[in-house]
Amino acid sequence: YMNLGFINNEQGLYDQAIEMYQKGLDIAKKHNIIKAQTYCLNGMGIIYWEKQNYKKALYFFEENRKIQEKLNLEKELGVTYNNIGLI
């Protein structure tokens, strides 16, 4: 689902991309796959940013940030702070 989200996003199929990322996120949460969760959250944040829905984009980036801070994922956190800063 994560890859389908990425592919749909690259093709400009934003609604389908969000749907795929959400399915991936749900599975990642169910099985506690942290990296997949952060990937999906970031993907959804980027799509909403591209759609200029900054409130939703910020929501997903902030959710991502919370996970990354909790797990001390400094490298990934830098990207998330950059994304938040762009908004």
C-alpha positions in Angstrom: 0.0 0.0 0.0 2.8 2.4 0.7 4.3 1.8 -2.7 0.9 2.3 -4.3 0.5 5.5 -2.4 3.8 6.7 -3.8 3.0 5.7 -7.3 -0.4 7.3 -7.3 1.0 10.5 -5.8 3.7 10.6 -8.6 0.9 10.3 -11.1 -1.1 13.1 -9.5 -3.8 10.8 -8.3 -3.9 12.3 -4.9 -7.2 10.8 -3.5 -6.1 7.3 -4.5 -2.7 8.0 -3.0 -4.2 9.0 0.3 -6.4 6.0 0.4 -3.4 3.7 -0.2 -1.3 5.4 2.4 -4.1 5.2 4.9 -4.5 1.5 4.3 -0.7 1.1 4.8 -0.9 3.2 7.9 -3.7 1.1 9.4 -1.7 -2.1 8.8 1.5 -0.6 10.2 -0.3 0.5 13.3 -1.9 -2.9 13.8 1.5 -4.7 13.6 3.5 -1.9 15.2 5.7 -1.3 12.2 7.1 2.2 13.1 9.0 3.0 10.0 6.0 2.2 7.8 3.9 4.4 10.0 6.2 7.3 9.6 6.5 6.8 5.8 2.7 6.8 5.4 2.2 9.8 7.6 4.8 11.7 5.7 3.3 10.7 2.4 -0.1 11.9 3.4 1.4 15.1 4.7 3.1 15.8 1.4 -0.1 15.1 -0.6 -2.1 17.6 1.5 0.7 20.1 1.1 0.6 19.7 -2.6 -3.1 20.1 -2.5 -2.5 23.3 -0.5 -4.5 21.9 2.5 -2.0 23.1 4.9 -4.0 22.3 8.1 -4.2 18.6 7.2 -0.6 18.5 6.0 0.5 19.9 9.3 -1.6 17.4 11.2 0.1 14.5 9.5 3.6 16.0 9.8 3.0 16.6 13.5 1.8 13.0 14.0 4.9 11.9 12.3 7.0 14.2 14.5 5.6 12.7 17.7 6.5 9.2 16.7 10.0 10.2 15.6 10.7 12.2 18.8 9.4 9.4 20.9 11.8 6.9 19.2 14.7 9.5 18.9 14.8 9.1 15.1 17.0 12.2 14.6 17.7 11.7 10.9 14.0 11.3 10.0 13.0 14.1 12.4 15.1 16.6 10.5 13.1 15.9 7.3 9.8 16.3 9.2 11.0 19.6 10.7 11.8 20.8 7.2 8.4 19.8 6.0 6.7 21.6 8.9 8.9 24.6 8.2 7.8 24.7 4.6 4.2 25.1 5.7 
